[in-house]
Amino acid sequence: MARIAVIGAGMGAMAAAARLAVAGHRVAVYERTGTYGGAVRRFERDGFGFDTGPGLLAVPAVYRDLFVKTGRQPLEECVELVQVDPSARHVFADGSEVSLPNASRAGVVSALDLALGAGAGQRWGDFLVRAREAWDRTRRPLLEEPLWADWRVLAEREPYPAVPHKRLLRTRQAGTLAEIGAWELRDPRLTALLESHALGYGLDPRNTPASAAVLPYMEHAFGTWYVRGGMRELARAVYERCLDRRVEFVFEAEVRRILDKDGRAAGVELADGSLVEADHVVAGVAPERLSAMTGHELYGPDDLRPTTGPAAEAGAEAEAGAEVAPGRFTVFLALRGRPGPGAAHRTVVHAPDRTAELDRLHRAGDEPVRPTVTVLRPDDPALRPDAEHESVVLSAVSAPVAKGAEERFADLLVEAAEQAVPGLRERLLWREVRAPGAGGEGTESGFGALAAPALAAGAGRFLRPSNVTALPGLYRVGGRSHPGGGLPHAGMSGALVAGLIVEGPDFRGSQ
């Protein structure tokens, strides 16, 4: 039985902790905040409740597997999973709209043909077939296996089977998501539908590899799910599973330093000066912070290092026009009145000017433009004071807005949301605005921080560092490590780290 110290109580870290504990190890989790779940939190006020992180779940099989492997009670006995139908309602810049059935290719094709014109559904359906091929080629190396030592193979090969496109006597194939939209979908509304899946992670489709086609495919193939009571309930269930497996949690315990002995991770030092010995350390922290905590070079000469990204983190001060990391800007709305029959759980109101939105995505301090806005309306009694009220979450991905412009930007989100919520302004009791970077909220970069899933191609810029580090006994877990961000990917990072510790460096993922 090994002693294992886990830094952070995010979803990936807790997934690793539960799996390691059931394997017979003694696991203790040290979390610098007062609660678990990382970004999966809840804001409450006046009887209203709001998810502050992810509002929906894709690929629930990741968490079903976690619960099967760590106890007798399956996931469905610990939370109530509800399949969202329609998966989403999309309102496009030209005023047209479509509601897409959940996990039904025939239904989606029919809905798109009816809403956008004959042929639109077929083009989207054909795209999904190609996206499935990309998924089949990358699923194991990018989701179910530790990062290959020869990761450059993943970086150089584009797995999406693009359709040849003839133009000016030249034959070209789509290499980016934007080119798929322009050359294969050939409809700005279908392009907006495609690109919204990348935009949700702060990715600019103009330089995101075509392999990102797997993002809409995952949602289509595995469905869109909601956890009754809010997504915080999923974090609660994972936390309680850890407790059932006798994982120890120590909250408000910040790890200052990772101890090493004879060139191997040997425990952690807490901010109060106390030392905790361990045989393995699992760290759910950002790569740059992890390096500072060790004083070691954590990357070998052939390792994939963190991608060099925008110069400023979301929410940080930056000069106007400087390159910055985008984040999720969120507005919580407390409304009087019932939702009304047929209200979609999720509505995506697309930006009126796609180019302006994308140009603003990584640029600080510019005048806000109306972005693509996601409107979540969970018809959930647990998130409202009574049946005569409704809680709504608006979110958009953007570069940080200038100080003092947060309320003006929030007005743009509310303006867009009126296309999803009739009579919104007349029903509004109050709103709460959360700009990226605000308030910590259990993530390394504060509220609204984004971490994208790992993607093939793109010269490796969209891959994430390996779960194994150059310091033996120290492992990375969570959205900033392989296989990247998002609830399913966080759960898989926990599975990969547990497998590497339990089975050793030859572990190659679940079969």
N, C-alpha and C positions, 0 to 999 in steps of 0.2 A: 504493500500500500504506500503510494507516494503522497507527499504533501504538496498541494498545488495552491498557489496564490493567484487569484484572478483580479486584475485591475479594471474596475468599472463594472457597472451592473446594467449595461445595455443589452439588447436582445441577443446579439451574437455571443457576448460574454456569458450570459445566463444559459444559453443553449449549450455552450461548451461545458459550463459548470455542472449542469444536470447530467450530461452524458458521462463526464469524468467521474462523478460521484457514484453513478450506478455501476461503473466499472470497478468500484471498490476503493477509489482514492479519497483522501481527506482534502476537501476543497473549502477554501475561504475566499469570499469576495470582498474587496475593499472599494467602496464607492465614495467619492468626494462629496456628493450631494446627499440629501436626506431621504432619497427614495430610489427605486429601481426603474428600469424601462428605457433609459437613455432618452431619445427624442419622442418616445411613445408615451405621451403625458396627457393630462386633461386640465382644462381651465374651467372653473366653476364660479358662477356669480348669480345670486338671486334665484336659485333653483334651476338655472340653465347650465348645461354642460357641453363642452366643446373638445373634440380631439385637437391637440396642438401639433401633432405629427401626422403620420400617415392616416388617412381616413378610410382606406379600403385595403383589402388583402388580395394579392394574386398568388397563385401556386400554393394553396393551403396544404398541399401534400408535404411540403417541407416541415410544417409544424405537426401535421399528423404523424409523420415519421418520428419526430422528436418525442411525442407522447407515447407512441407504441414502444419505442426503444428504452424509455425511462420509467415505465410504470404500467399498472393494470388499467387505469382509466384512460380511454382514448380522448382525443382532443374534444370531440363533440359532447362528451360528458362534463367537460370543464368549462366550455364556452358554447354559446349558441351561434353557429355559423349560418348566415343567411346569404343565399345567392341573389345578387342585385339584378333586377330585370325591369327595364332595360339596363344594359351595362352602362350606357351613357346616352344622353341626349346632346347633340352637337348643334350649335347655332353658328352659322357661318357669316362672313362679312357682308355677303350680298343679301342677307335676311333669310336664306333658305335654311332648313333644319332637317335633322334626321334623328330618330331614336333607334339605336342598335341593340338587337336582342343579345342576350348573354350566351356566349359559347355556342352559337349556331351559325355555321357558315352559310347555309341556305337562307336562313332568316336575314342575315346581314346583307347578302347579295340582293335579296328581294327588296329590303328596306332602302338600300342605296339607289337601286333602279327607280323605285317609286318616287323618292325624294329628289334625286339629282339628275334623273334622266336615264333612258335606256343605255346600257353599256357601262355605266359607272360601277354597278355592282359586280359585273364580270371582271372588270379591270382590277377591282379590289380583291375579289376572290382569287384571281390568278396571282396577284402579288402575295397573298397569304400562302399559296402553294410554294412559291419560291422562298418566302420567309421561313416556312417549315423546314425546307432543305438546309437553310443556314442554321436553324435551331438544331437539327439533327447532327450537323457537323461540329457544333461548338458546345452542345449541352454538357457533355462529360468534362472536357478540359476546362471550361469556364465556369462550371457550377458544381460539379460532383467530384472533381479530382483536385489534389493540390496542384499548384502552378507548376507546369513542366519546367525542368531545369533548362531545356531548350525552348524557352518561351518566345524566342525570336520567330519560330515557326508560326506561332499564333499572331505575332505582330505583322508579319509580312504577307500572309495569305488572306485574301478576301473570300470568306465563305459564301457570300450571297451570290446566287447565280443570276447576275444581271442580264437583261435582254439586250442584245445588240441594237444600237440606235444609229441610224444613218443620217448624216447631216453634212452637207457641202462636200460630198464625195468621200467623206470619212466615216468609218464605223467606230463608234465609241460605246463603252458600257459604263453604267452608273457606278461611281466609286464612293459617292456620299448619299446620305439620306435625301438631301434636296434634289439630287439628280434622279433618284428613283421617282420622286414626285413629278418632276418636270418631264422626264422621258418615258416613264412607264405608266403612271397614273393619269397624266395629262388633263388634270382638272384641279384648279386651285383649291377647291373644297376638299377633294381627296388628299391633296398635298398637305393642307392644314390638319386634316385628321391624322395623317401619318406623322407629321412633324411634332404634333402635340405630345406624343409619347417620349420624344427626346427632350423637348423643351421642359417637361416636368422634372427632369434631372439637371437642368441648367446647361444642357448641351445645345450648341448651335448646329442645326441640321446641315448648314452649308459646309461645315468641316467635320461632321460626324460621319464615320465610315458607314457604308451601306449595311454592314453587319448589324447595325442597330435595328434592322428590320425584325430582329428577334423580340424587341420590346413590345410592339403591338401584337406579335404572334403569341407571346406568353399570355397576354390578357385574353386574347381570343380563344386559345386552346384550353386554358385552365379556368377561365371564368373570372368574374369579379365578385368578391365576397365582402360581407360586412359582419362584424362581430357585435351581436346585440349587447347594448349597454355602452358601446363605444370601443374603439380599438385598444383603449387602456385595459380593457378586460383581457385581451390576449397577453399583455405584459403581466397582468396579475396572475393569470393561469400558469405562465412559465415560471414566475417567481415562486408560486406555491408548489409547483412541481420540484423546484430546487430545494425548498424547505422539506418536502416529503422525502427527498433523497439525502437529507441531513447536510446540505450545503450551509455553511455559516456566512451570514452577511454582516458586515461592519460598515455602517453608514457614517457620513461626515468624517471619513477617514481618507485623507488625501495621501497618495503615495508620492513621496519626494524623490526617491532614488531606488533603482534596482540593484540589489547586492550581487556581487559575483565572487566566486572562489575558484581559483585554479582555472580561470578562463571559462567558467560556466555560471549561468544564472543560479543564485543560491537563496533568493528571498527578496524582500522589499523593506525599505525604510519609510516609515510614515512621517507626516509633517510634525507630529509631536515628539519625534526622535526615537520612537520605539522600533525595534527590529523584529521582523518576522521571517524565520527561516522557511525555505521551501525547496523542493526538488525540481519543480518546474514553475515558471511564471507565464501566465497568459495575460496579455495586455490589450485591452480594448481602448487604446488611445491613439491620437494622431501620430504619424511617423516622426514628425519633427520633434514632438514632445517626448516620444519614446527614446529617441537618440540622446536628448538632453538628460534623460533619467538614467541612462546607462554610462555615459562617458565613453562609449565604445563606438567603433564603426560597425554598424549593423548590416552592412551590405558587402558581400564578396564581389570580386571583379566581374562576375558574370550575372549578378543578381539584377532583377528589375527594381529600379529605384522609383520613389514617388515622382509622379509626373510634375514637371515644372509648369505650374498653372499661373493664373492671374496674380498680379503683384500684391494685391490686398485681399484680405479675407472679407467675406460678407459682413457688412455692418461696420467695418473699420473706416477711419477717416482716410480720405483720398482726394487728391486734387481733381477738379472737374476734367473729364476726359481720360483719366487714368484707367488702366486696365484693372478690373476687380473681379472677384468671384461672385457670381450671382447667388441669390438666396431666395427662400420662399417668403413672400410678404403675405400676411394673413389678416383678415378682418373677421371677428366674431360678431354675429348679429343676433340680438334677442328680439323676436317678433311676436306681436299679439295676433291671435287668430289661428285657425287650423290650416294645415298645408293645402287642403283641397284635394279632390280625387284626381288620381293620375299624375301627381307630382313626381318627377324623376328624382331618384336619389342623387344622381350626379348629372350636372349639365356643364358642358364646356362651351363657353362663349368666346369664339375666336376673335383675335385682334383685327381691327379694320385695316391696319397697315402692317402686313407681315414683315416687310423689309425694315421699317422703322423700329418695330419691336425687337428684331434680331440685332440690329445695329446698336441698340441700347442695352443688350443683354449683359455685356461685360464692361460697360463704360460708366464711370462714376460721375455723379453730379449733374448729368444732363437733365433738361426739362423732361418730366415724366410723360410717357405716351401711354395710350390705353393698351394694356397687354391682353393676352389670352387669359381668361379668368375661369377657374374651376369653382363651381357652386355645389356644395354638398348639403343636402337636405335629408338627413336620416330621420325617418318617421319612427322615433324611438322614445317611448315614455320615460326612459331613464335619463334623457338629456333635456327635459323641459319640465317646468313646474306643474303643468297640468295639460289637459287635452286642448285647451284654448290658447296655447302658445306654441312657438316653434323656435328651435335653435338652428342656425345656418352658419356654415363656414365658407368664406370666400378666400381664395388663394391665387396668387400669381407669382411666377418666377421672373425676377428682374435683378439688375444691378442695384445696390443700395441707393435709395433716393437721397437727395440732399437734405441736410438737417433743416427742419422746419417745413419740409414738403410732404411729410408722411400723411397728414390728414388730406392733403390735396390728392395724393396718389390713392388713398383709400376711397375718396369720392369717385375716382375713375373705376375702381372695382365695383362699387355699389351701382354706378351707372350701368355697367355691363350686366350686373346681376339682375337688374330689373327685367331683362329679357327672359330670365329663368323663374323669377318670383313675381308674379303679378301684384301690383299695389304695394311693392316693397317699402317705399318711403312712408306711406300712410300707416303701415303696420309696425314700423321700427320703434322700439322702446329705447334701445341704446346699442352702442357698438363699442368694441374694444379693438384697437389696432396693435399689431405686433410686427415690427419691422425686422428684417434679418439682422442677426447679431445681438438682439436685445436679450438681456436677462439670463444668460447662461443656458437655462432649460435643459441641462443634462448632456449637452453636446460640446464637443471641443471648440466649435466656433460660434456657439450661442444659438439662439432660436433661429429656425429656418435654414440651418446649414444643410447643404446638399452633398450627397455622395452618389455618384452614378455607378451602375453595374459595370463589371468588366466587359469589354467588347473586343472582338478580334479585329485585325488589320489596323490601319491608322498608325503604322510604324511603332506600335506599342504604347502610344500616348493614352490609350483607353484601357490598358491593363492595370492591375493593382499589385503592389508588392506581395511577395510570397508570405504565407502564414509562418514559415520557418525563417528565423533570423540567423545572422552570422555568429551570434552569441548562443552557443548550445544551451538548451533548457529554456530559452525565451521564445515565445510565440506571439504572433499578431492575430487579432480577431476583430471582427466588426467591419463597418462599411468602408474604411480607408485601407483595408487589406483585401487580398483575394478572397472571394470573387466579387467584391464591391458592395455598393449600397443598395438599399431597398430591403423590405422585411424578408422576402424569401432568401435573398443573398446573405443577409445577416445570419439567418438560421443555418444556412449551409456553411458559413465560415466557422460557426461553432462546431458543426459536425466534422469538418476537416481537421480542426485543431485537436479535437478529442481523439480522432482516429490516429493522428500523427503521434500523440503522446501514448496512447494505449498500445498501438500496433508497431510504432516505430517509423523510421524514415522511409521504409518500403511501402507504407500505406498508400493505396491508390484509389481510395474512395469506395463507397458502397456499391455492391454489385447488384 
